[in-house]
């Protein structure tokens, strides 16, 4: 059966725009290779097209807007990895995919291949509005107020090549969530948009000034309830005000979180309302016409109406399948369906990496069992959002041979990690090997399922791409006189109760960090009231002191107590 369209599809303008943009960049690449452009001249041009120069090679970051893609797009990503990279891609915390080994002369061909499936790398870098992210369960979650993706697409179209916002003080990140449970880390973004109900009306809580990096801050509510029709002019007012106020003399103080901190929330509110009053009359309804068309594009799939008897039988018969269902599936808005998380965190593997073969497998399974829809999650996993329960067993059996059926979503081995010093020119320490060692250690201890929900997040430098500040256990890798040193933070949280983790104390070297994490976990197991009390709940109840005592049994030693 032909599926109904369930995501935005390019129109003639989009196609022509992308073709022209790619031709422009092809010529820029030609001029760089010929020597007509220096690297200094080429750098801002390549960054506008998502092309970074990393430690060992170029890296191309491709946007997956609000984390939604179909099987044809996933298959194209697999082909790109095969033809022009080393046979794999890396999915990021901001719903992008990174190719770590493209050759410069091949990048224009990669961009053309992306355009064929309505994808691009525009504004995945530079001081612009980056990829707009959303709840990876959007349109499927049982607790959803409204699907946030039409609003995310509206923001994407508005922000792409916006002439006022191409050379801002720094990059700018927006996240949108449509559920009471925040799965999009909205309070850790420059702007976080939360759909909420007030009586019969649905509007947005607008949060600004969140962010991690060297100065982590939790976003503050700028507007408690914004009518949906005011979304674009209000967001434009925020960005416009910051674009003028934001510091360009110091890149470490240029993000909007610093502007809000320095000017105060009330002053920012005053300036935004003033700018909004100027902008609002200019929006004469075209944005609402477009929004209504976008809502139709994100149509609800034609649900399958079939019994779930076989699912219950298989669930009762096969323990491994039962474990996977219990841990890797989430409640769907349709009780006969489930949301299935495909873990890219098999212990020992690089978190967030998927091979071309794995991408092809999951693309075919999504086409067969998930109404041709996939999502990329903030946690660097793949999500099949619409799986009928009668298909879960077949899905599990399709994932298993590809190494994609690990039952660990949200558990200790489901680690978020940045590429670290293995790839990144900014990194001060390795993060991937630490993530691998932790996952393998707890697999060997056979404690993962007993430990329960526990999020470890690892960054290889203070830019915090691994979101360590908001990990239940965060790890930050630094360089101390040429030696990798790993600091631990405790009690962080990226959900609706966002918390910046508390630094435990002095750091640990690469040979002792895994044992230190083990001591933290065993302390939790000793202190919890029952196996129903999570790590975060225990930490909030008892505080940091018992964990610090476990990490530093002889506090007088000062550091590297292992």
Secondary structure as UniProt FT lines:
FT   HELIX           12..34
FT   HELIX           39..47
FT   TURN            48..50
FT   STRAND          51..53
FT   STRAND          58..63
FT   HELIX           65..67
FT   STRAND          68..69
FT   HELIX           71..84
FT   STRAND          88..91
FT   TURN            93..94
FT   STRAND          96..102
FT   HELIX           104..116
FT   TURN            117..118
FT   TURN            122..123
FT   STRAND          133..134
FT   TURN            136..140
FT   TURN            142..143
FT   HELIX           149..159
FT   TURN            160..161
FT   HELIX           163..165
FT   STRAND          174..177
FT   HELIX           186..188
FT   STRAND          191..198
FT   TURN            199..200
FT   STRAND          201..208
FT   TURN            213..214
FT   STRAND          220..227
FT   HELIX           228..230
FT   HELIX           231..245
FT   HELIX           251..253
FT   HELIX           256..263
FT   HELIX           265..280
FT   TURN            281..282
FT   HELIX           286..297
FT   HELIX           309..317
FT   HELIX           319..328
FT   STRAND          329..332
FT   TURN            335..336
FT   STRAND          337..342
FT   TURN            347..348
FT   TURN            351..352
FT   STRAND          353..355
FT   HELIX           356..369
FT   TURN            371..372
FT   STRAND          374..376
FT   TURN            378..379
FT   STRAND          382..388
FT   HELIX           389..391
FT   HELIX           392..400
FT   TURN            401..403
FT   TURN            409..410
FT   TURN            412..413
FT   STRAND          416..417
FT   HELIX           420..422
FT   TURN            425..426
FT   HELIX           432..445
FT   HELIX           448..451
FT   STRAND          456..459
FT   TURN            462..463
FT   TURN            465..466
FT   HELIX           468..470
FT   STRAND          473..480
FT   TURN            481..482
FT   STRAND          483..490
FT   TURN            496..497
FT   STRAND          502..503
FT   STRAND          508..509
FT   TURN            510..512
FT   HELIX           513..527
FT   TURN            531..532
FT   HELIX           535..542
FT   HELIX           545..551
FT   HELIX           555..557
//
